[in-house]
């Protein structure tokens, strides 16, 4: 990892070691520079999002609630127009302390007991990604346009092709049929 990158990522560290037990709130402004920290192709542009990170600190573990609220610009699948799409999502996660970092459990992340901060960048990122719809359709698209889109959705096309292939004669079946007919 480039150090420059790590420094930028560190802006999303929630430092808990000096905090008293109880509730704390951290706010992060999320814009395109945040998403540049992640190498993936973004499906949206112009993100204007606020991430509120609520931390409840307990003696032996941390409770995080991460809320994202704002909007992004999506490109409509049908018209290719850009439109604003509201982003609103929240995830809750428990952070426990252990030997080493482990996020194999969806709701519990284990971090090394020596850590003083927990980086919320990945969680904020996932939170936003979860809000992005699979089908991006501008609110200006009429119901009949949608009707047409659904009629020609790729899934249906694939299915009808597969069905046709099955109906075409398979040489093995032909051979069997001939045997049956001759008997």
Phi, psi and omega in degrees: 000137178290143181295324179303315178299314182298321179299316181295320180296327183295341176299343183253021173280136171255112185274118186248351190295326182271359187276148173286159173297147181125198189263140179219149180235136176234140181242136177232131174272126184248121175226196187298332181295327177297315184287340176291343177289343180252135189283356187281155174291127179274145179268006184218168177230169172050051180290132172231096190225143171249130175253121175259123179250116178259124180244127169249115184268128174244167184299318187251353178203170180238144176245123179246140168233125184242120181246134173245140184212129180160213179208159174227165173259128176249157174259126183294132180297333187266307188262349187063014174281150174272143177214153179283137179233128182287136177251124179206118182198159173213146174229150177243141182213143175259139177244120178252164179253139181206201182291312186213169182296134178208119179239030182288336176269132189296322188261350183231128175247133177258132177237156180303140182299340182278350182292145178250351183217156177238128184271123185262003185304311183299319182291321177297316181301310181297322180301318180290315182301323180295337182276346185279126183287153177294312178262121182260106183235122181298144178298345180279351183282131184282165180298325182289327175299319181295319179305314180295316181301314183295327180295328184249026183292146187307327184300313183297318182299314180299316184299315184294327178295316181299317181301315181301318181300321182296324184285335180296148188288135177265130183307326182294319179296319180303314182299316180298317182300317181300317180301314182300315185296326184287334183286000000 
